[in-house]
Amino acid sequence: MTAKIFIHIGPPKTGTTALQFAVQNATLTRARYGGCFQPRENNTGLSAKVLAHAHLPDAKGSAKRAEIRKEFKDALNAGQSVFISEEMLLLGDRHLQSPDRLEALADMVQGMPTVILLTLRRPSDAIPSLYQELYLGLEGKYWRDFNGFCTSRHVHCYRYKCIIQRLTALGFETLVLLNFEMLNDFPKHLAQFPELDGIQAITALQQKNISKTGAAGARWLPAIDAGSVLTSILSHKRHRLIAKCRRKSPFLSKLLAKHVLKEQLATLSVPTDIAAELDVDFLELTADVGTIRRLSSKHDDPIRHGARPQRQGASKPYPRPRYGGTP
């Protein structure tokens, strides 16, 4: 039996936190859990390092990625598998200096036996929840434009076939799909791997991170203050300055806390044409839930069996939505 790296990549709003709580509390006899540890503010595991250095430009990130690669290798050489879970690997950074996080991940585990875990959820159900979660940190143009958000790159994390194609092109070999609606089945699916002995003891997942909703699925969107507006406009490097001003200066803190948009109860419904296009991948792939799939770039079908492709040059972005969404 060869030790393996298991990486759960979300996407967000698919029961990730519940899965993380369950795995971090499980007793795995041949593997160690490297995070994300919950609650997230206490996360100092291997997944935190992976995420921290997956979005750095190559000039800064390459050296750190080599250190993480060594940590993975040391565990495998000791006969210990590693399980990490990090949904943020599928969310792009709105600041353009950030590289493709999946490509950075591939660099960290290149040449090591790796299993990717991807959770399916109907996109038209997940997107309103994602919008609510990201709301304060979104570009300002989306605060009053949910439909625009639905065609933005923020929802690419639910374009499942595009993600599978990207994983294939980057050389990942093995994929297991999970289903949000049947997430309690995930221990059974992963028990197919003897490297995760002990995971079958997980019997049920507790629901976590329940969103604040109103009647008939309406969602409360938080108030936007002046600090949020500045954060949306300024570069990533200036975000810490704004946070420091909030902490250190009572005057600036009060000024930055002035509301620009009030808290509101909004009914969020993904436009029919967009929902239909995004949901079709989900519907087609649900039949493959729980199956161990070998990825190959030699075929048009991204989940056929095949050999590991060679990585060549810089990465390509996810295919753009056919309905002409915002990149």
Secondary structure by P-SEA (a helix, b strand, c coil): cbbbbbbbccccccaaaaaaaaaaaccccccccccccccccccccaaaaaaaaccccccccaaaaaaaaaaaaaaaaacbbbbbbbccccccccccccccaaaaaaaaacccbbbbbbbbccaaaaaaaaaaaacccccccccccaaaaaacccccccaaaaaaaaaaaacccbbbbbbcccccccccccccccccccccccccccccccccccccbbbbbccccaaaaaaacccccaaaaaaaaacccaaaaaaaacccccbbbbbccccaaaaaaaaaaaaaaccccccbbbbbcccccccccccbbbbcccccccccccccccc
